[in-house]
Amino acid sequence: MKIDLTGQSAVVIGGAKGIGAAIVRSFLDAGARVTALDMDNEALLVLSQENGENLNTAVVDITDETALNEFASGEAVDHLICAAAIGSGKPGFPFWKMKPRDWSKVIDVTLMGTVNALHAFVPALLEGDTQRKSVLILSSVAGQIGSQTDPPYSASKAAVINFAQCAAKDFAPYGVRVNALSPGMVKTELNESVFEANRKDSSSTYDDWAEEKIQKTSPLGRWQEPEEFGATAVFLASEGGRNITGQTINVDGGQVMHS
Ligand SMILES: NC(=O)c1ccc[n+]([C@@H]2O[C@H](COP(=O)([O-])OP(=O)(O)OC[C@H]3O[C@@H](n4cnc5c(N)ncnc54)[C@H](O)[C@@H]3O)[C@@H](O)[C@H]2O)c1
């Protein structure tokens, strides 16, 4: 069944590349008007050229609270998706290989960027027909399993799951739903940067590292594709998702099972 979001609007933060860009495309396919925010101007230009008139783009750094507030004021939004995040780029196993100060930038972007975004868009989310509105925060399996690759990243991802639950309760009286979406392994720049940071020797390849990790951790034994997050995000924004809030949806080939 094709989901129709014609007449609705979505803002995708971190929408220029990877999973965010796939979510942008899925909302456009569903007929929504989309604004992609990102700090990567070049990638936004490519995205604009590939997509039609229903897409707007703007360069915003989510650590810049003032810029986000300025952008969000007066913006109509039915669905807010927060996909922007970074890893530390450092080897994180064992955790004491890193310095406490290595955590700051990751927390600033991955946790505080998400906090900034939700704060900035509260007025827009509480305006108009709130019953159809939703927020989706990209988390990670790493936020649920104590992943031994990048502790500040894992801790930020655990924190956004908790924040999604707080926000879900706060927004519930208005009918606005808030969920977290957790990918497993997706071929993107961010995923490859984890391999680079933890690379053991020059002969190992990203594909070999990822294949071994997937076979070890994922029951379905395969990569997740960016488009699978677009499909899930559109479903959660749609009528079909109207009773789902405060949840963490793992699209991870079965990596995380609470059983
Ligand atoms: N790729 C994976 O395997 C994987 C696994 C689990 C979770 N995730 C999560 O999925 C989301 C998307 O990740 P991805 O793999 O597509 O990464 P990506 O690096 O391909 O895309 C992230 C986007 O966020 C943007 N961004 C980064 N810092 C920003 C800032 N300060 N302000 C504005 N934009 C900023 C980047 O420019 C980029 O376009 C992230 O939240 C990530 O943590 C990814």
The ligand as an SDF file (V2000), in Angstrom:
LIG
                    3D

 44 48  0  0  0  0  0  0  0  0999 V2000
   25.2970    4.1400    9.0770 N   0  0  0  0  0  0  0  0  0  0  0  0
   25.0510    3.3370   10.0880 C   0  0  0  0  0  0  0  0  0  0  0  0
   25.4390    2.1510   10.0800 O   0  0  0  0  0  0  0  0  0  0  0  0
   24.2430    3.8220   11.2670 C   0  0  0  0  0  0  0  0  0  0  0  0
   24.0080    2.9070   12.3070 C   0  0  0  0  0  0  0  0  0  0  0  0
   23.2800    3.3210   13.3980 C   0  0  0  0  0  0  0  0  0  0  0  0
   22.7910    4.6270   13.4650 C   0  0  0  0  0  0  0  0  0  0  0  0
   23.0230    5.4980   12.4440 N   0  0  0  0  0  0  0  0  0  0  0  0
   22.4640    6.8610   12.5980 C   0  0  0  0  0  0  0  0  0  0  0  0
   21.7390    7.2460   11.4420 O   0  0  0  0  0  0  0  0  0  0  0  0
   21.8340    8.6720   11.2690 C   0  0  0  0  0  0  0  0  0  0  0  0
   22.3310    8.9830    9.8770 C   0  0  0  0  0  0  0  0  0  0  0  0
   23.6580    8.4640    9.7720 O   0  0  0  0  0  0  0  0  0  0  0  0
   24.3790    8.1740    8.3860 P   0  0  0  0  0  0  0  0  0  0  0  0
   25.0520    6.8710    8.5350 O   0  0  0  0  0  0  0  0  0  0  0  0
   23.4610    8.4230    7.2560 O   0  0  0  0  0  0  0  0  0  0  0  0
   25.5310    9.2900    8.4600 O   0  0  0  0  0  0  0  0  0  0  0  0
   26.1080   10.2870    7.3550 P   0  0  0  0  0  0  0  0  0  0  0  0
   27.4000   10.7700    7.9150 O   0  0  0  0  0  0  0  0  0  0  0  0
   26.0710    9.6890    6.0100 O   0  0  0  0  0  0  0  0  0  0  0  0
   25.0180   11.4740    7.4070 O   0  0  0  0  0  0  0  0  0  0  0  0
   24.9060   12.3120    8.5150 C   0  0  0  0  0  0  0  0  0  0  0  0
   24.5010   13.6950    8.0090 C   0  0  0  0  0  0  0  0  0  0  0  0
   24.4720   14.5810    9.1330 O   0  0  0  0  0  0  0  0  0  0  0  0
   25.1090   15.7890    8.7470 C   0  0  0  0  0  0  0  0  0  0  0  0
   25.6550   16.4740    9.9100 N   0  0  0  0  0  0  0  0  0  0  0  0
   26.6770   16.0610   10.7110 C   0  0  0  0  0  0  0  0  0  0  0  0
   26.9170   16.9930   11.6430 N   0  0  0  0  0  0  0  0  0  0  0  0
   26.0180   17.9910   11.4520 C   0  0  0  0  0  0  0  0  0  0  0  0
   25.7720   19.2330   12.0980 C   0  0  0  0  0  0  0  0  0  0  0  0
   26.5150   19.6510   13.1330 N   0  0  0  0  0  0  0  0  0  0  0  0
   24.7760   20.0200   11.6340 N   0  0  0  0  0  0  0  0  0  0  0  0
   24.0260   19.6360   10.5730 C   0  0  0  0  0  0  0  0  0  0  0  0
   24.2270   18.4840    9.9130 N   0  0  0  0  0  0  0  0  0  0  0  0
   25.2210   17.6760   10.3450 C   0  0  0  0  0  0  0  0  0  0  0  0
   26.2030   15.3450    7.7800 C   0  0  0  0  0  0  0  0  0  0  0  0
   26.6540   16.4350    6.9650 O   0  0  0  0  0  0  0  0  0  0  0  0
   25.4780   14.2600    6.9890 C   0  0  0  0  0  0  0  0  0  0  0  0
   24.7860   14.7780    5.8750 O   0  0  0  0  0  0  0  0  0  0  0  0
   22.7850    9.1680   12.3650 C   0  0  0  0  0  0  0  0  0  0  0  0
   22.0110    9.6660   13.4410 O   0  0  0  0  0  0  0  0  0  0  0  0
   23.5320    7.9220   12.7620 C   0  0  0  0  0  0  0  0  0  0  0  0
   24.0180    7.9850   14.0740 O   0  0  0  0  0  0  0  0  0  0  0  0
   23.7480    5.1320   11.3560 C   0  0  0  0  0  0  0  0  0  0  0  0
  1  2  1  0
  2  3  2  0
  2  4  1  0
  4  5  1  0
  4 44  2  0
  5  6  2  0
  6  7  1  0
  7  8  2  0
  8  9  1  0
  8 44  1  0
  9 10  1  0
  9 42  1  0
 10 11  1  0
 11 12  1  0
 11 40  1  0
 12 13  1  0
 13 14  1  0
 14 15  2  0
 14 16  1  0
 14 17  1  0
 17 18  1  0
 18 19  2  0
 18 20  1  0
 18 21  1  0
 21 22  1  0
 22 23  1  0
 23 24  1  0
 23 38  1  0
 24 25  1  0
 25 26  1  0
 25 36  1  0
 26 27  1  0
 26 35  1  0
 27 28  2  0
 28 29  1  0
 29 30  1  0
 29 35  2  0
 30 31  1  0
 30 32  2  0
 32 33  1  0
 33 34  2  0
 34 35  1  0
 36 37  1  0
 36 38  1  0
 38 39  1  0
 40 41  1  0
 40 42  1  0
 42 43  1  0
M  CHG  2   8   1  16  -1
M  END
$$$$
